[in-house]
Amino acid sequence: MKTKLWVGVILLVFALYIFMSFTQAVRFMSTGEPIAIAMGVAVFVIPALGVWILIREVLFGLRTEKMGKTLAELGELPEDLPRMPSGRFIREAADADFPRHKEDVEANPESWKSWYRLALAYDASGDRKRARSSMRTAVNFFVADNKASAASNK
């Protein structure tokens, strides 16, 4: 809940920033001066790119949360690994558990569930870049599965 509150605060501050940026962009572009118009376009494009990135990341977070809840309801989340007092996973245990999830993905390459568990295994092993990439793959398969289910229900 604390994380969602912070995300809400950040979104509110970002919305204020976007509003102010777009207002300034309009002011620049309304001057009629070529340099000011170019600056106005830049002031407009950069925050627009930020909005696209923000929407993409929020959707990513919402989808990963939904996938995690789905796996938890089905009892298909991997068992919790031992942790250090700091809360981090014990690296040796995470590394020992990793091959099982990699083999699962190799056996089921189009399963969002397998990719989700692999992402968790990468994260537990400390490889954040591959964890995020695997989670994006899981999200893509999850969205595709949901679209296919919706189409078959029509």
N, C-alpha and C positions, 0 to 999 in steps of 0.2 A: 504494500500500500504506500509506503514511504517513497518508493521509486516512482510510482504513478503520480504522486503529488509533485515531485520534482519535475517530472516530464511535463505536467500541466503548467507549472510555473514557467519553465523554459519555453513552452509553446506560447504562452501569453506574452512573454517578453519578446519572443521572435515575431509574433504577430504585430506588436507595436513597432518593432524595427522595420518590418516589411511595409507597414502603412506609412511610416515616416520616409522611408527610402523612395517609395513610389510617388509620394507627394513631391519630394525633392526632384525626382526624375521629370515629373510633369512641369515643374517650374523651369528646369533647365531647358526642356524641349520647347516651351512656349516663348522663349526669348527671341527665337528666329536666328540667332547666331550659330554658325556651323559648328564651332568648337563646343558651345554650350549644348547643342543638340546631340553631338557625339557623346558628351559627358552624360547627358540625360539617358541616352540609350544604354550606356555602360552601367549607370546607376540602376536602371530598370532590369537589365539582363542578369547581373550578378545576384541580386536577391531572388529573382525568379528561379535561378539555378538552385539557390539555397532552399527554396520552397519545395522544389522537386526532390532534392536529396532528403529533406526532412520527411516528406510524405512517404518516400520509399523506405526510410529507416523505421518510421512508426508502423507502417504496414508489416515490415519484417518482424518487428517486435511482437505485434499482435498475433501474427500467424504462428510464430514460434511458441508463444504462450498457449495458443489454442492446440497446437500439436502436442505440447507437453501435457496439457490437461487430458487430451484424448488418450495418449499413451498411459497416463496414470490411471484413468478410468478402466482401461483394458488390462491393467496390471502388467504392461509391457515395457515399463521403464527399467533400465539396468539397475542392478542392486547398487546401493551406495557403497563407495569405496572407503577404506580407512583414511582418516584425515589427521593432519598435524594439529597441535593446539591452536595454531593461527587460522585454521579452517581450510587451508589448502590440502589438496589430495596428496597422499604419500606417493611420490613419483614412481617408485618401484612397483607398487600395487597397480597404479594406473597403466604403466607400461606393460605389465603382465596381462592386464585385462584387454588391452588394445587389440591384439590379433583376432580375438573372437568377433569383435565388431567389424573389423576389416573383412574377415571371411564372410560375415553375414551380408555385407554390401556386395561382395563379389558373387555370392549365390543369388542375391535379390537386387540387381542393379537399378531397378525402377521402383523400389519400395521406399516411400518417404520415411517409414518407420525405421528401416535399416540405416538410412542416411542420417536421421535424427540421432540415433544411438551412436553412430560413428562420430558425429560432431561432438557429442558429449564426451566420447572417449578421447578425441583430439584435445578438447579443452582440459580434461583432467590430466592429460600428459603435458600440458603447457604449450601446445602448438595452436595459438589463437587464430593464426591466419588460415590454417587448414580447417580448423573448427568452423570458422565463419563461412568458408567456401562450401564445406559439407552441409552446413545448415541452409545455405542458399539453395543447394541442390535439393535438399529435403523440402524446402518451401515450394520450389518449382513443381516437384512431383505431387505435393499435397494439394496445391492449387489445381493442377491438372486432374487429379483424382476427384476433387470436389466438382469441377466442371463436368467431368464425365458422369458422375453420379446425378448431377442436376439435369443433364441432358437425357439420361435414361429414365428419370422419374417423370418426364413430360409426356 
